[in-house]
Structures are given as structure tokens and as C-alpha cells.
Amino acid sequence: MGTVALAAKITHVPSMYLSELPGPRHGTRQDAIDGHREIARRCKALGVDTLVVFDTHWLVNASYHINCAPHFKGTYTSNELPHFISNLAFESPGNPALGQLLARVATEHGVETLAHSATTLAPEYGTLVPLRYMNADQHFKVVSVSALCMAHYLNDSARLGWALRRAVEQHYDGCVAFLASGSLSHRFAQNGLAPEFAFKLWSPLLERLDRSVVQMWQQAEWADFCALLPEYAAKGHGEGFMHDTAMLLGALGWAAYDAPVEVLTPYFGASGTGQINALFPVTPQDGRAIPRAQASAADGYTAVATRL
């Protein structure tokens, strides 16, 4: 019935907002902003009605959660980086019906997910920063999905992504985009050194690791990447433990996915972290479910299935 028309891994660095403002950072993130605007342009061309954002700034300790309020409007200041994002105005229409549908189908497939439509909960900046550039005209409805998952298995997040795609394709009368909002390596510069690392990675090792991963994506080495994702998430300081990436790849077919990514904003450093805007072409799924995680305290959040 419905269509997942576009999938992407996107940056949400707060320096994009600073890039708009007068001062020494003015214009310095225009390439990232342009990448977001290109994603919005393509979404409009594809007939997308709703942006579903996997937000690595929405921390949850139990279950998966979907913020699908009817309307989002307010003023946001980051508690993490209030000197970067302060008094940012936001407004976007929501999609309660889609959010409820996504939660129901995910839960039916063994991944407990709760939808919140009658809520005062505002989106986090992993959603708000992209919306500033992708949805300034409020063309798209918005649904935000928790992706800073503190007590979750990566392959449950992959299974969640698989189930969300099934929900759209089998039950939704519309067209959506899935956006994994998070960095690659996410090791911030040490306190007091952030200005020196505004446009650099904290660690040469992490930069080499990230660039190798991007090369794997461009060469469609998905079975290998899915196999190394748990270790990459942990040792590579992946943002949100890379749950957004697991969700995205789960929706695309996990290790069976076979398309190379298209890089819109080349890999760049920001305050020590590694960032990118990249499109993941949506290809047909074979319909096989991603196995549920087997509970193991020793595995923790790194447990992941490498094959469908």
C-alpha cells in the first residue's frame, strides 16, 4: 500500500545552526545544510508526505518510543550545548496515525514500541536540526523515533526498522522517508580543546575507521559492515550506540542489502566527531524477519544478528 521512498544517514551537528548566525562560524557548515536541502528536494520529488527520524538524541531506558504528536511548535535550547543551540524556534505538523501504526506493527513483530500522540514531549535536536533545513516550509509531516537506546540490542533495533518498513508498505496509504540522524564516530574533543577541533576528528584512528566504513558503504559491503557494527559502535564511539544505523539497515534488508550509498555531503569532522549526509537507495526486501535478540547480560547492547 505505502512506500518508503527515501532512506538516509544524516548529520545534525549544532554548528549548522551557528553557521547561519553572524560571527566566526558563519557559513562554515553550508555544505551540510545544502545536503539536507537536497534530501528535502528529493523527498518532494518522490511524493514523500512524512519524515520518520531515528533520533540519537532521544534517550530511552526501556522499550522503543515514537513521538507522533499532531503538531510540534516551540523554542528549543540544547541542555548539552546551550552555547551552540539557543532559542531555536521550530514548528512542524505531526502524523499521529502513522506513529500509532508503526508502534502497533513493531510490537506485533516482537519489538515493544509505544506511540505518544497525546503528549507535551518535544522532539530532541537530532530531529529539530534536520527539520530546520528540510522542512522550513512545513511541507512534510514528522514522526520522531527514539534512537539513543541505553538497554537495547542492536538487532532488536534492526528488527524495529524492518517492522517499520512492513508497517508502511502493508498498511499505510502514503509515502515516507526514513532518516537515521546521528554521526559516525562520536568522540567529542576533550573539554577546553573544542575550538581546536571544530573541523577535525579527535582521533586519527577514529577518522581512519570512519573513512573505511564510508568506503564499505560506497562499495555495498553490507554483510561485512553488519558483522562489524557491534564492535564499531562500541570501539568507534558510535553516536547513540549506532542504533539509528541499525534501524536504517534493518529497514533496507540488513546484511542482504545490496546497494551502494550516494554521498551528498562528504565526510567531515565537527568538534572531534565524524559526520556525513548519505543516501541509501531503497531496494526491494525479501520479507524475511531479522531475528530477535537472545537476552545475554554479557552481550549487552552489542548483540546483533549478522544474517537474516
C-alpha positions as CSV (number, residue, x, y, z in Angstrom):
1,M,0.0,0.0,0.0
2,G,2.5,2.6,1.1
3,T,6.1,3.4,0.1
4,V,9.4,4.0,1.8
5,A,10.8,6.2,-0.9
6,L,14.0,7.5,0.6
7,A,16.5,6.5,3.3
8,A,19.5,8.4,4.5
9,K,22.1,8.7,7.2
10,I,22.2,12.4,8.2
11,T,24.2,14.8,10.4
12,H,22.6,17.0,12.9
13,V,25.6,18.9,14.2
14,P,24.6,22.0,16.1
15,S,27.2,24.0,14.3
16,M,24.9,24.0,11.3
17,Y,22.7,26.5,13.3
18,L,25.8,28.5,14.2
19,S,26.6,28.6,10.5
20,E,23.5,30.7,10.0
21,L,24.4,33.3,12.5
22,P,26.8,36.3,12.3
23,G,30.2,35.5,13.7
24,P,33.3,33.4,13.1
25,R,31.3,30.3,12.3
26,H,29.1,31.9,9.7
27,G,28.8,29.9,6.5
28,T,31.1,27.1,7.7
29,R,28.5,24.3,7.6
30,Q,26.8,25.3,4.3
31,D,27.7,22.0,2.7
32,A,25.9,20.1,5.4
33,I,22.9,22.5,5.2
34,D,22.9,22.0,1.4
35,G,22.9,18.3,1.9
36,H,19.7,18.5,4.0
37,R,18.0,20.7,1.5
38,E,18.9,18.3,-1.3
39,I,17.3,15.5,0.7
40,A,14.2,17.6,1.1
41,R,14.1,18.4,-2.6
42,R,14.3,14.7,-3.5
43,C,11.7,13.8,-0.9
44,K,9.3,16.3,-2.5
45,A,10.0,14.9,-6.0
46,L,9.3,11.4,-4.7
47,G,6.0,12.4,-3.1
48,V,7.0,11.9,0.5
49,D,4.4,13.1,3.0
50,T,6.2,12.2,6.3
51,L,9.8,12.2,7.5
52,V,10.4,9.5,10.1
53,V,13.5,10.4,12.0
54,F,15.6,8.0,14.1
55,D,16.9,10.4,16.7
56,T,20.1,9.6,18.6
57,H,19.4,12.4,21.0
58,W,16.3,10.9,22.3
59,L,17.5,8.8,25.3
60,V,15.2,5.9,26.5
61,N,15.8,3.2,29.1
62,A,13.0,0.8,28.3
63,S,11.1,-0.1,25.1
64,Y,11.2,1.9,21.9
65,H,9.2,5.1,21.6
66,I,7.6,7.2,18.9
67,N,6.7,10.8,19.3
68,C,3.8,11.4,17.0
69,A,2.0,14.4,18.4
70,P,-0.4,16.2,16.0
71,H,1.8,19.3,15.9
72,F,5.2,20.4,17.1
73,K,5.9,24.0,17.9
74,G,8.1,25.7,20.4
75,T,11.5,27.2,21.2
76,Y,14.4,24.9,21.9
77,T,17.7,25.4,23.8
78,S,20.1,22.4,24.0
79,N,20.9,21.3,27.5
80,E,24.0,19.6,26.1
81,L,25.4,22.6,24.1
82,P,23.4,25.7,25.0
83,H,26.1,27.9,23.6
84,F,25.5,26.3,20.2
85,I,21.7,26.0,20.0
86,S,19.9,28.6,22.0
87,N,16.3,29.8,21.4
88,L,15.8,27.9,18.2
89,A,12.2,28.2,17.0
90,F,10.6,25.1,15.5
91,E,7.3,24.1,14.0
92,S,6.2,21.1,12.0
93,P,3.0,19.1,11.6
94,G,3.0,15.6,13.1
95,N,1.4,12.3,11.9
96,P,-0.4,10.6,14.9
97,A,-2.0,8.0,12.7
98,L,1.3,6.8,11.2
99,G,3.1,6.9,14.6
100,Q,0.4,4.7,16.1
101,L,0.5,2.3,13.1
102,L,4.3,2.0,13.3
103,A,4.2,1.2,17.0
104,R,1.4,-1.4,16.6
105,V,3.1,-3.3,13.8
106,A,6.5,-3.2,15.5
107,T,5.0,-4.6,18.7
108,E,3.2,-7.3,16.8
109,H,6.6,-8.4,15.4
110,G,8.1,-8.7,18.9
111,V,9.7,-5.3,19.4
112,E,7.8,-3.5,22.1
113,T,7.1,0.1,20.8
114,L,5.0,2.8,22.4
115,A,3.5,5.7,20.4
116,H,2.9,9.0,22.1
117,S,0.4,11.3,20.4
118,A,-1.3,13.0,23.3
119,T,1.9,14.4,24.7
120,T,3.7,17.6,25.5
121,L,7.0,15.9,24.7
122,A,9.0,18.0,22.2
123,P,11.5,16.4,19.7
124,E,15.2,16.5,20.5
125,Y,17.7,18.3,18.4
126,G,18.5,15.2,16.4
127,T,15.1,15.8,14.9
128,L,14.9,19.6,15.1
129,V,18.1,20.5,13.4
130,P,17.3,18.4,10.2
131,L,13.8,19.8,10.2
132,R,15.1,23.3,10.2
133,Y,16.6,22.7,6.8
134,M,14.4,20.0,5.4
135,N,11.0,21.3,6.5
136,A,11.2,25.1,6.9
137,D,8.0,25.4,4.8
138,Q,6.3,22.7,6.9
139,H,5.7,20.7,3.7
140,F,6.3,17.3,5.5
141,K,4.7,15.7,8.5
142,V,7.1,14.5,11.1
143,V,7.4,11.4,13.3
144,S,10.4,11.0,15.7
145,V,11.7,7.6,16.9
146,S,13.9,7.1,20.0
147,A,17.4,6.0,18.9
148,L,19.6,6.7,22.0
149,C,18.8,3.3,23.4
150,M,20.5,2.6,26.7
151,A,19.5,-1.0,27.4
152,H,18.7,-2.4,23.9
153,Y,20.2,-4.9,21.5
154,L,21.3,-3.7,18.1
155,N,19.5,-6.4,16.3
156,D,16.2,-5.5,18.0
157,S,16.8,-2.0,16.6
158,A,17.4,-3.6,13.2
159,R,14.2,-5.7,13.6
160,L,12.4,-2.4,14.5
161,G,13.5,-0.9,11.2
162,W,12.3,-4.0,9.3
163,A,8.9,-3.9,11.1
164,L,8.5,-0.1,10.4
165,R,9.0,-0.7,6.7
166,R,6.5,-3.5,6.8
167,A,4.0,-1.2,8.5
168,V,4.4,1.4,5.8
169,E,4.3,-0.9,2.8
170,Q,1.5,-3.1,4.1
171,H,-0.8,-0.7,6.0
172,Y,0.0,2.9,5.3
173,D,-1.7,4.9,2.5
174,G,1.2,7.3,1.8
175,C,4.9,7.8,1.2
176,V,7.6,8.2,3.9
177,A,11.4,8.8,4.2
178,F,13.5,7.1,6.9
179,L,16.3,9.4,8.3
180,A,19.0,8.0,10.6
181,S,20.0,11.1,12.5
182,G,23.4,10.6,14.0
183,S,27.2,10.7,13.5
184,L,29.7,8.0,12.7
185,S,32.4,8.2,15.5
186,H,31.2,10.5,18.2
187,R,34.2,11.1,20.5
188,F,34.0,14.8,21.3
189,A,37.1,16.9,21.8
190,Q,38.3,17.0,25.4
191,N,37.0,19.9,27.4
192,G,38.9,23.0,26.7
193,L,40.1,21.8,23.3
194,A,36.8,22.0,21.4
195,P,37.7,25.2,19.4
196,E,40.9,23.5,18.1
197,F,38.8,20.5,16.8
198,A,35.9,22.4,15.4
199,F,36.6,20.9,11.9
200,K,38.7,17.9,12.9
201,L,38.3,14.4,14.3
202,W,39.5,13.8,17.9
203,S,41.5,10.7,16.9
204,P,43.3,9.8,13.7
205,L,42.4,6.2,14.4
206,L,38.7,7.0,14.5
207,E,39.0,9.0,11.3
208,R,40.6,6.1,9.5
209,L,37.9,3.8,10.9
210,D,35.1,6.1,9.8
211,R,36.5,6.6,6.3
212,S,36.9,2.8,5.9
213,V,33.2,2.4,6.9
214,V,32.1,5.0,4.4
215,Q,34.2,3.2,1.7
216,M,32.4,-0.1,2.7
217,W,29.0,1.7,2.3
218,Q,30.0,3.0,-1.2
219,Q,31.1,-0.5,-2.2
220,A,27.9,-2.1,-0.8
221,E,29.8,-4.4,1.6
222,W,26.8,-4.7,3.8
223,A,27.3,-8.2,5.1
224,D,30.8,-7.3,6.3
225,F,29.5,-4.0,7.8
226,C,26.6,-5.6,9.6
227,A,29.0,-8.1,11.1
228,L,31.4,-5.4,12.5
229,L,28.6,-3.0,13.5
230,P,28.6,-4.0,17.2
231,E,32.3,-3.6,17.6
232,Y,32.3,-0.4,15.6
233,A,29.5,1.0,17.7
234,A,31.5,0.3,20.9
235,K,35.1,0.9,19.9
236,G,34.3,3.6,17.4
237,H,32.2,5.7,19.9
238,G,29.2,5.5,17.6
239,E,26.6,8.1,18.4
240,G,23.6,6.5,20.2
241,F,25.5,3.2,20.1
242,M,24.6,3.3,16.3
243,H,21.0,2.2,16.9
244,D,19.8,4.7,14.3
245,T,22.1,3.0,11.7
246,A,20.8,-0.5,12.8
247,M,17.2,0.8,12.3
248,L,18.0,2.1,8.9
249,L,19.7,-1.0,7.7
250,G,17.0,-3.2,9.2
251,A,14.5,-1.3,7.0
252,L,16.7,-1.8,4.0
253,G,17.4,-5.5,4.3
254,W,20.3,-5.7,6.8
255,A,23.1,-7.9,5.5
256,A,21.2,-8.8,2.4
257,Y,21.0,-5.1,1.3
258,D,23.0,-4.7,-1.9
259,A,23.0,-1.0,-3.0
260,P,25.9,1.4,-2.7
261,V,25.3,4.7,-0.9
262,E,25.3,8.1,-2.6
263,V,27.3,10.7,-0.5
264,L,25.6,14.1,-0.6
265,T,27.8,15.8,2.0
266,P,31.3,14.3,2.1
267,Y,32.6,13.0,5.5
268,F,33.7,15.8,7.7
269,G,34.9,16.5,11.3
270,A,33.0,18.5,13.8
271,S,34.1,19.1,17.4
272,G,36.0,15.9,17.2
273,T,33.2,13.8,15.7
274,G,32.7,12.2,12.2
275,Q,29.7,13.4,10.2
276,I,28.1,12.7,6.8
277,N,24.9,13.1,4.7
278,A,24.5,9.9,2.6
279,L,21.5,8.5,0.7
280,F,20.9,4.7,1.0
281,P,18.9,3.7,-2.1
282,V,15.7,1.8,-1.2
283,T,15.6,-1.6,-2.9
284,P,13.1,-4.5,-2.6
285,Q,13.2,-6.6,0.6
286,D,12.8,-10.4,0.5
287,G,10.5,-10.2,3.5
288,R,12.5,-12.3,6.0
289,A,12.4,-11.0,9.5
290,I,15.5,-10.1,11.4
291,P,15.9,-12.5,14.4
292,R,15.1,-11.2,17.8
293,A,18.0,-10.8,20.2
294,Q,18.7,-13.5,22.7
295,A,19.0,-12.0,26.1
296,S,22.5,-12.1,27.4
297,A,24.0,-9.8,30.0
298,A,27.4,-10.5,28.7
299,D,26.5,-9.3,25.2
300,G,24.7,-6.1,26.3
301,Y,23.7,-3.7,23.6
302,T,26.4,-5.2,21.2
303,A,24.4,-8.3,20.4
304,V,23.5,-8.4,16.8
305,A,22.5,-10.9,14.2
306,T,24.8,-10.9,11.2
307,R,22.4,-12.7,8.8
308,L,18.7,-12.6,8.1
